[in-house]
Amino acid sequence: MTRWPAALAALALLVGAWFVARATPDGEARLAEQFPVAAEVGQKVEGRNIGITIDHLTLADRLRTDRWQAEGTWLVVDLDAWAVLTESPAALQSLTLQIGERTYTASERPDAATTNSTLRRAGLYVQHPRSGTVVFELPDDVGEARGILRLSLFDDPADSVIEVPIDFGALDHEAEIALPAVEWAAP
């Protein structure tokens, strides 16, 4: 008779484990996702090894640096960025903008013509924020769309990704923006 209580207890544990496994969202696939950190314009946020303050979002019809210019529809993201834990490696490598089903990556065009023109792939330092821009070349029909800006050091699942919602209809729009050089942020 002592086998029946042990068998029932084992069966109850198996059923309980099955319910726990079913209730866990996405199982092991969840381990491959980055940790999202929600942010708003003007808000200082930190993830595991990335800190960001988005100062301003602007749409522009033309961008220029001292040696380059381009017309189109551009999203200009003015921000401060810093490393939180370690400087090696710490650089803004993964910069994407999701609008509906489309994903855009930060443009490398300004950097190809002028060094130090954007924070894309710029090295970050602990407790010493760098100030600059990241730019996205977009289609002309962005109009009243909404999107999510994602900034991270890498596409590494062990790190954080800063996520900023964007309402394109509410953004300032300028005819031309001169991109400032990357510099140290004011303390």
BELJOPE-V351096 format. One record per backbone hydrogen bond with DSSP energy under -0.5 kcal/mol. NH is the residue of the N-H (numbers start at 1). CO is the residue of the C=O. If there is no record, write none. Layout:
[[NH	CO] [NH	CO]]
//
This chain:
[[4	1] [5	1] [6	2] [7	3] [8	4] [9	5] [10	6] [11	7] [12	8] [13	9] [14	10] [15	11] [16	12] [17	13] [18	14] [19	15] [20	16] [21	17] [22	18] [23	19] [24	20] [25	23] [27	24] [29	26] [30	26] [30	27] [31	28] [32	29] [33	30] [35	159] [36	34] [37	161] [39	163] [42	54] [43	40] [45	43] [45	52] [47	50] [51	82] [52	45] [53	80] [54	43] [55	53] [55	78] [56	78] [58	76] [59	172] [60	74] [61	174] [63	70] [64	177] [65	68] [70	63] [72	61] [73	138] [74	60] [74	72] [75	136] [76	58] [76	74] [77	75] [77	134] [78	56] [78	76] [79	77] [79	132] [80	53] [81	130] [82	51] [83	125] [89	87] [90	87] [92	122] [93	91] [93	153] [94	152] [95	93] [96	150] [97	104] [98	148] [99	97] [99	102] [102	99] [104	97] [106	95] [107	135] [112	108] [113	109] [114	110] [117	114] [119	133] [121	92] [122	119] [124	90] [125	128] [127	83] [128	125] [130	81] [131	183] [132	79] [134	77] [136	75] [138	73] [138	136] [142	139] [143	140] [145	142] [147	166] [148	98] [149	164] [150	96] [151	162] [152	94] [159	156] [161	35] [162	151] [163	37] [164	149] [165	39] [166	147] [168	145] [168	166] [169	145] [170	167] [171	168] [172	57] [174	59] [177	62] [179	64] [179	177] [182	116] [183	131] [185	129]]
//
